[in-house]
Amino acid sequence: MRSHLLWALAIGLLVTLPARAGKATPKYKNVEAKHFDRSEGVELTPDFSDYLNAELRTELQKTKLFSQVIGEGEVVDDADAASSVVVSGTLTEYKKGNKAKAIIIGYGAGNRTLKMQVNVARHSDQKDLAMFEVTVHADPRGNEKILAKEAAREVVKKIKDSLEHESA
C-alpha cells in the first residue's frame, strides 16, 4: 500500500513540475517591432516589409520573453517603458538567387540571400540592448512570404539569445 502511495506521489510531482516551469513570467513588459528600413539597391516588393513585420511580431510572441507585442507607434505607459523594448533594423543587402542553379545543383547553390542589421533598444531611454547582423539564405523558388518567415525566425532567435545573456 505504501509503495502505491509513493508511486502516486512521485508521478504527481513529475506531472506538476514541468507545468509550473512553463509558466515563467515574461522578462519584458512590451516589445514593439518596427518596419525595417531598406538600403539603396535592396529590390524587394513593398509588401515584403509588411510580411516581415507580421512574421516578426508572431515570432516575438512565441518567445515568451514579452508580456505583449504592441503595434508600431503604439503608446507605452511611462511605468512600463523601462521594461519595454523596440526592435528596428535595416535590410542592407538582397541577392535574388538563381532558380536554375538551385534546381540543377541543389545543396544551397543559387539560394537567395538577405542581410539585415538589427537593433534592440530599451523603450524608455533608447539604450541599445543588442545590435547584430542577420543573414538569411532561402530557396529562390519560394515566395517572399517564406523569405520573411525565415528572416523573422533568425532575427528573433538572435534577439532571444541576446536578451537572455544581457541580464546574466
Secondary structure, DSSP 8 states (H G I E B T S, - for coil): -HHHHHHHHHHHHHHHHHHHHTT---SEEEEEE---EE-TT----HHHHHHHHHHHHHHHHHTSSEEEEE-TT----HHHHTTEEEEEEEEEEEE---HHHHHHT-TTTT-EEEEEEEEEEETTT--EEEEEEEEEEE-TTS-HHHHHHHHHHHHHHHHHHHHHHHH-
